[in-house]
Amino acid sequence: LAKTTQPISMDSYEGQEVNITCSHNNIATNDYITWYQQFPSQGPRFIIQGYKTKVTNEVASLFIPADRKSSTLSLPRVSLSDTAVYYCLVGDKPPGTYKYIFGTGTRLKVLA
Amino acid sequence: EAQVTQNPRYLITVTGKKLTVTCSQNMNHEYMSWYRQDPGLGLRQIYYSMNVEVTDKGDVPEGYKVSRKEKRNFPLILESPSPNQTSLYFCASSSDREVIETQYFGPGTRLLVL
């Protein structure tokens, strides 16, 4: 099973770009990398997903090197409302199974 | 509105008293899952279901049961709750028919076992 490792916490200031790196050394060929955002007392919310290279959407970018053993979530120009816990998730789903492993997440605090 | 609902949202019970937390989704998703969240441990998968009558264990299944008799519902059953099952529980659903497979999470159920 692919396990992920992330920094426990990060602080940033409003307007800065934040990069959160996730390590997943045992990622399998079929695995996708997905990032979720969680606010206190709410369920996680999907941010972005990728398989290799770079993916960008309206809220974030995801950078994945060629060996896929790590990935970096990039949040441009963060605001106070981006204060949350961010989870890197590697979908461990060989055909027929959907067993997911979340890491402990990275607690991002955005300061004014 | 597409959503995952859980009931109850808050529950206080005593050791050994059987309880059920319901989960329902209105998106016709095949896959559903239960997670528990504890401070410092992140989200841990309890059970998951790939479709009706198909369930399997996640990382922490001990002390829990599930059933999937209908596609939309996936109840979590604690036959004999213990204090170490005090936690925040989330239900999630997803579909492999979507281009990007994302899990949609419910609002959570906070359980306290005395």
Interface residues (C-beta under 8 A of the other chain):
Chain A: Y32 T34 Y36 S41 Q42 G43 P44 R45 F46 Q49 Y87 G91 G96 T97 Y98 K99 Y100 I101 F102 G103 T104 G105
Chain B: V4 Y31 S33 Y35 G40 L41 G42 L43 R44 Q45 Y48 M50 D56 G58 D59 L88 F90 A92 S94 I100 E101 T102 Q103 Y104 F105 G106 P107 G108
